[in-house]
Amino acid sequence: MKIIPSIQNKLDQRAARFLLRQRYIIDTKHNNEVFISGKRLINFCSNDYLNLSGHVEIKNAFMRSAQRYGTGSCSSALISGYSKSHYQLEETVADYLNQDRAILFNSGYHANLGVLTALAHKNSLIIADKFCHASLIDGIQLSQAKFHRYRHHDLNHASALAEKYKHSPLLFVTESVFSMEGNITDLRKLSSLASQHKAALIVDDAHGFGVLGAKGKGIIEHLQMSATDITCLIIPFGKALGSFGAIVSGSEEITEAILQLARTYCYSTALPPAICDATRQAIRIMQAENWRREKLLYLIKLFIQEAKARQLPLTSDDETPIKSILIRNNQLALRLQQRLMQMGWFVSCIRPPTVPDQTSRIRLSLNCMHTEKQIIALLDHIKTLFDIVTKTQ
């Protein structure tokens, strides 16, 4: 079957602008080392911030559960796919976050789509940060609600929009830590704005949970907020916990509505119980081994200091593990990534439509197993290549 001409045209346009994506086959990995086509690289792409995905105790918990339940749940959670392992994980997270209740979704994408389509409708008005993740934007569009996006982190703009549409049922939507910028939302101010307008506040804490706060409880702990300050908190498990799935937490009333109305929950086969038991073990280890978060914070501060010393244009100097260096030109950003990979550094090249035009970047993710020596060597290489490529722009 030939591809539809309009689709081929779209692909051709992306190719002409150096926007086609590429997958890399990872042969094997250990801690921060990956092997691609037999070549060893140091991984600065992964969101495994606390290096838990390969932890022996977590893998053992997974295997024990697989022996007990098998490899899959084989049904929706609302039919026969809801095991004791699913229940225990939900209870563990709800208790840890001091929330009334938590519901397990298959992924962050499923959770964001499910929450927004359950809580918003065609008469709602959603006000969202301009840089919200694609899953949040897709959820907003699927909800059929009217929506407006405020300029990134511009809460004065958000306030003006709320005032303009104050007679509509309002929902505010944001990320806690923005995945491409690495900056932290002023959630206290946004929560106050939502309260002022009697609006719901939906927060994706994907890159905050496990990293922010003295105990890794995420944005709420980091800003010393109460669980009741946020209507619905969404926590994907594929980042700091090194696992899979996502938890949606909130009041009893809100979570019951989501359970009943979220199609991505009702009509998906539930996660394997083994994933649930492995994730619960990851939460235990995250709590017990606080050195992981402490070392990560030290490395983040080191990275910011060294990047500034080299005058590299960071998108944010907030203390999060996401560090992006602006290149702007798509082709040059791609070339820089390829050169770094040849030098043994696995880094990501982020281009439109993931980020706005003229903001292509090299995106780095730090984790607790990186070393000072690795960070300094990587920044030295980036600085050398950055000076070369920017001279050609």
C-alpha positions in Angstrom: 0.0 0.0 0.0 1.4 3.4 -1.0 1.5 6.2 1.6 -1.2 8.9 1.2 0.4 11.9 -0.6 -0.5 14.4 2.1 1.2 12.3 4.7 4.3 11.8 2.5 4.3 15.6 2.0 4.3 16.1 5.8 7.3 13.7 6.1 9.1 15.4 3.3 8.7 18.7 5.0 10.0 17.4 8.3 13.0 15.8 6.5 13.8 19.1 4.8 13.9 20.9 8.2 16.0 18.1 9.8 13.1 17.1 12.1 12.8 13.3 11.4 13.3 11.2 14.5 15.6 8.2 14.9 15.6 5.2 17.3 18.7 3.8 18.7 18.9 0.1 19.5 20.4 -0.4 22.9 22.2 -3.8 23.1 22.6 -3.8 26.8 23.0 -1.3 29.7 24.5 -1.1 33.2 24.1 1.9 35.4 25.0 4.8 33.1 26.6 2.7 30.4 24.8 1.7 27.3 26.0 -0.2 24.3 24.8 0.8 20.8 26.0 -1.2 17.8 28.8 -2.5 20.0 30.0 1.0 21.1 30.0 2.0 24.8 28.4 5.4 25.6 27.8 7.2 28.9 24.0 7.7 29.1 22.9 11.3 29.7 19.4 10.6 28.1 17.6 8.5 30.7 15.0 9.8 33.2 16.2 7.1 35.7 17.2 9.9 38.1 17.8 7.7 41.1 19.2 4.8 39.1 16.6 2.4 40.5 15.6 0.6 37.2 18.4 -2.0 37.6 18.3 -2.3 41.4 18.6 -6.0 42.4 15.9 -5.8 45.1 13.4 -4.3 42.6 14.2 -6.9 40.0 13.8 -9.6 42.6 10.4 -8.2 43.7 9.4 -8.2 40.0 10.4 -11.9 39.5 8.7 -13.1 42.7 5.5 -11.4 41.6 5.7 -12.8 38.1 6.1 -16.3 39.6 2.9 -15.7 41.6 0.7 -13.9 39.1 2.3 -14.6 35.7 3.3 -12.0 33.2 0.1 -10.1 32.7 -3.2 -9.1 34.3 -5.1 -10.2 31.2 -8.1 -7.9 31.9 -9.3 -4.4 32.7 -9.0 -3.4 36.3 -12.8 -3.1 36.3 -13.3 -6.7 35.3 -10.7 -9.2 36.6 -7.4 -7.4 36.2 -7.2 -5.7 39.6 -5.0 -7.8 42.0 -3.9 -7.3 45.5 -0.6 -6.0 44.1 -2.5 -3.2 42.3 -4.4 -2.3 45.5 -1.3 -2.3 47.7 0.5 0.0 45.3 -2.4 2.5 45.3 -2.6 2.4 49.1 1.2 2.9 49.4 1.2 6.0 47.3 -1.9 7.5 48.8 -0.5 7.1 52.2 3.0 8.4 51.2 1.5 11.5 49.7 -1.2 12.0 52.4 -3.9 11.8 49.8 -7.4 10.3 50.3 -7.0 7.8 47.4 -4.9 6.9 44.4 -5.7 5.1 41.1 -3.1 3.3 39.0 -3.0 4.0 35.2 -0.9 2.2 32.6 1.2 5.2 31.8 1.5 9.0 32.3 -0.1 9.4 28.9 -3.0 7.3 29.8 -3.4 9.1 33.1 -3.3 12.6 31.6 -5.8 11.7 28.9 -8.1 9.9 31.4 -8.1 12.7 34.0 -8.7 15.5 31.6 -11.5 13.7 29.7 -13.1 12.7 33.0 -13.0 16.1 34.7 -13.6 18.5 31.8 -16.4 18.7 29.2 -17.6 20.9 26.4 -18.8 23.6 28.8 -15.5 23.7 30.7 -12.7 26.3 30.1 -9.1 25.0 30.5 -6.2 27.3 31.1 -2.9 25.6 30.6 0.8 26.5 30.4 2.0 26.9 26.8 4.7 24.3 27.3 2.6 21.5 28.8 3.5 18.0 27.6 1.8 16.6 24.5 -0.2 14.1 26.6 -1.8 17.0 28.5 -2.6 18.9 25.3 -4.1 15.7 23.7 -6.2 15.2 26.9 -7.4 18.8 26.7 -8.4 18.4 23.0 -10.1 15.1 23.6 -12.2 16.6 26.5 -13.8 18.9 24.0 -13.4 21.8 26.5 -12.6 25.3 25.3 -9.0 26.1 26.2 -6.5 28.8 26.3 -2.7 28.5 26.9 -0.9 31.2 28.9 2.7 32.2 28.2 5.1 29.8 29.8 5.3 30.4 33.6 3.5 33.8 33.1 0.9 33.6 35.9 -0.2 37.1 35.3 -1.3 36.0 31.9 -3.0 33.0 33.5 -4.8 35.3 35.9 -6.0 37.6 33.1 -7.4 34.6 31.3 -9.1 33.4 34.4 -10.7 36.8 35.0 -11.8 37.0 31.4 -13.5 33.6 31.5 -14.5 33.6 35.2 -18.1 32.6 34.4 -17.1 29.3 32.9 -16.2 26.2 35.0 -12.4 26.6 35.1 -9.5 24.1 35.2 -5.8 25.0 35.4 -3.3 22.5 34.0 0.4 22.5 34.4 3.5 20.4 34.9 5.5 20.8 38.1 8.9 20.5 36.4 8.8 21.1 32.7 10.3 18.2 30.8 12.1 20.1 28.1 13.1 23.3 30.1 13.8 21.8 33.5 12.2 24.7 35.4 9.9 24.5 38.4 6.4 26.0 38.4 5.4 28.5 41.0 2.6 26.1 42.1 1.9 28.0 45.3 0.8 31.0 43.3 -1.1 28.9 40.7 -2.9 27.1 43.5 -3.9 30.4 45.1 -5.2 31.6 41.7 -7.2 28.4 41.2 -8.6 28.8 44.7 -9.5 32.4 44.0 -11.5 31.4 41.0 -12.9 28.1 42.5 -11.2 26.3 39.8 -9.7 22.8 39.6 -5.9 22.4 39.5 -4.4 19.4 37.7 -0.6 18.9 38.1 1.7 16.4 36.3 4.5 15.8 38.7 6.4 13.4 36.4 9.8 15.0 36.9 9.3 16.2 40.5 8.4 13.0 42.3 11.4 11.3 43.7 13.6 14.3 43.1 12.0 17.3 44.8 11.5 17.5 48.6 13.5 16.2 51.5 11.8 12.8 51.2 11.3 12.8 47.5 7.5 13.4 47.7 7.7 15.9 44.8 6.4 19.4 44.2 4.0 19.4 47.2 6.7 18.7 49.7 9.2 20.9 47.9 6.9 23.9 48.2 5.6 22.9 51.6 2.0 22.7 50.3 -0.9 20.6 51.4 -2.3 17.7 49.3 -5.6 19.6 49.3 -4.0 22.5 47.5 -4.1 20.5 44.3 -7.3 18.9 42.9 -5.6 16.1 41.1 -1.9 15.1 41.2 -0.5 12.8 38.4 2.7 10.9 39.0 4.2 8.8 36.2 6.5 6.1 37.5 8.9 6.0 34.5 11.2 8.7 35.8 12.8 8.7 39.3 11.3 5.3 40.3 12.6 3.6 37.1 9.4 1.7 36.6 6.2 2.0 34.6 2.6 3.2 35.0 1.3 6.3 36.7 -0.7 7.2 39.8 -3.5 9.7 39.9 -4.3 10.9 43.4 -6.8 13.3 45.0 -9.9 13.4 47.1 -12.3 10.4 47.4 -14.9 12.2 45.3 -12.5 13.2 42.5 -10.8 9.9 42.2 -14.1 8.0 42.1 -15.2 10.2 39.3 -12.0 9.5 37.4 -12.3 5.7 38.0 -15.9 5.7 36.6 -15.4 8.1 33.7 -11.8 7.8 32.5 -11.9 5.7 29.3 -8.2 5.1 29.3 -8.7 3.4 32.7 -11.9 1.5 32.0 -11.0 0.1 28.6 -7.3 -0.8 29.1 -5.8 -4.1 30.3 -4.4 -3.4 33.7 -0.6 -3.3 34.3 1.0 -6.7 35.2 1.0 -7.2 39.0 4.7 -7.7 38.8 5.2 -4.1 37.8 3.1 -3.0 40.8 5.2 -5.0 43.2 8.5 -3.8 41.7 7.2 -0.2 41.9 6.3 -0.6 45.5 9.8 -1.9 46.2 11.2 1.1 44.4 9.3 3.4 46.7 10.7 1.6 49.7 14.2 1.9 48.4 13.7 5.6 47.5 12.7 6.3 51.1 15.5 4.2 52.7 18.4 5.3 50.4 18.2 9.1 50.7 21.8 9.3 49.5 20.6 8.9 46.0 18.6 12.1 46.0 21.3 13.9 48.0 24.0 13.0 45.5 21.8 13.9 42.6 21.2 17.4 44.0 25.0 17.8 44.5 25.6 16.8 40.8 22.8 19.2 39.6 24.5 22.1 41.5 27.8 21.1 40.1 26.5 20.9 36.5 24.9 24.4 36.8 28.1 25.9 38.1 30.3 24.3 35.4 27.9 25.1 32.6 27.7 28.8 33.6 31.5 28.9 33.9 31.6 27.8 30.2 28.9 30.3 29.3 26.6 27.6 27.9 23.0 28.8 27.3 20.9 26.7 29.7 17.2 27.0 29.5 16.9 27.0 33.3 19.2 27.0 36.3 16.5 25.6 38.6 17.8 22.6 40.6 16.3 19.8 38.6 18.1 17.0 36.7 16.8 18.2 33.3 19.4 20.5 31.7 18.9 21.8 28.2 21.5 23.7 26.1 20.0 25.9 23.4 21.4 25.5 19.9 18.4 26.9 18.0 19.3 25.6 14.5 17.8 22.1 13.9 20.6 20.9 11.7 23.4 22.1 14.0 21.7 20.6 17.0 21.5 17.3 15.3 25.1 17.5 14.1 26.2 18.3 17.7 24.3 15.3 19.0 25.9 13.0 16.5 29.4 14.3 17.2 28.9 13.8 20.9 27.7 10.3 20.4 30.8 9.6 18.3 32.8 10.8 21.4 31.0 8.4 23.7 28.2 10.6 25.1 24.5 9.5 24.7 22.6 12.7 24.6 19.2 13.7 23.1 18.6 16.3 20.5 15.2 18.0 21.0 13.6 19.8 18.0 10.2 21.0 17.0 7.4 20.1 17.3 8.5 19.0 20.8 9.8 22.5 21.5 9.0 25.8 19.7 10.7 26.8 16.4 14.2 28.2 16.8 14.7 26.5 20.2 16.3 23.2 19.2 18.5 22.0 22.0 20.8 19.3 23.5 18.8 17.9 26.4 20.7 16.2 29.2 19.3 14.2 32.1 21.4 13.8 35.2 21.2 10.9 37.7 22.8 9.9 40.9 25.4 7.5 39.3 27.0 10.2 37.2 30.4 11.3 38.4 32.0 14.8 38.6 34.6 13.7 36.1 31.9 12.6 33.6 30.0 15.9 33.9 33.1 18.1 33.5 34.3 16.1 30.6 30.9 16.2 28.8 30.6 20.0 29.4 34.2 20.5 28.0 33.2 18.6 24.8 29.9 20.4 24.5 31.7 23.8 24.9 34.2 23.0 22.2 31.6 21.8 19.8 29.2 24.6 20.7 31.7 27.2 19.9 32.4 25.5 16.5 28.7 25.1 15.5 27.6 28.6 16.6 30.3 30.2 14.5 28.6 28.6 11.4 25.1 30.0 12.2 
